[in-house]
Amino acid sequence: MSRNCPVCHEPMAQHRRELITVDVCEAHGIWLDKGELEAILQQQSVAESDRVNTARGRPSDERWKWLALGTLWGAG
């Protein structure tokens, strides 16, 4: 479903990145719906964490953190 730019009222293109779709007006830039900026930042944070863990030779799975914490606190 294409939306119109709130400034010029021309149809905007939609670009999808993983689960988030952003609306783009060629003249006025990117328009985000409520919560989309936070979702994009969260995806970026997870991607960065995965990249760092992979570079260190660690699994990028979120469960690794809990396993590590359990081992540190004697639960593992």
N, C-alpha and C positions, 0 to 999 in steps of 0.2 A: 504494500500500500504506500504510494508515494505521497509525501507531504509537501506543502508549499512553504517557502521561506517566509518567516514572519516579517521580514523587512521589505522584500521586493515582490513577494507573493508568487514567484516562479516555482515550478516543481523542483524539488531537490533530489539528488541521487542518493541512494542508500548503499552504504558500505558495511559489510558484516565482518567482524573480527571475533572469532570463536562464537560466543553466545550473545554478543552485543552488536546491535545494528545502529549505526550513527547516520544522521542525515547531513548531507553536504550541499551547500549552495555555492555555485561557482563564484558568485560575486561577494558573498557575505560569510563564507567559511562553514565551520562545523557547528551543528546544533545537537545538543544532547538532551535526552529526556531525564526526568528526575531519577536519580540513583545510578545513571550510566557512568558518570565520572568516577564515582566510588568503585563501581564494578571494574572499570578499566584499570584504575590504580591497583586494585586487588589482584587482577590478572597479571599485571606487570610485576608486582611484588612476588607472586608465586613463581613466575617465570625466572626472575632474578635469583630467587632462592634455589630453584632447581639447577640453574646454571652454575652457581657457586658450589653446590653439593656435588654436582657431576665433576667439576674441575678438581675437587678434593678427593674424588674417588668414593664418595658416599652415596648411598641411595637417596633419591629425591623424594621418596614417598613420605608423606606426613607421619606415618606410623613410626618411621625411624626415630623421630624426635621423642616419642613416647617410650620407645624401647630404650633409648639412651637415658632418658630421665629415670626410668625404672631401674636401670643398672646402677646409675649414680646413687640412688636412694635405697639400694639393696632390695628392690622388688623384683629384679630380673634374674 
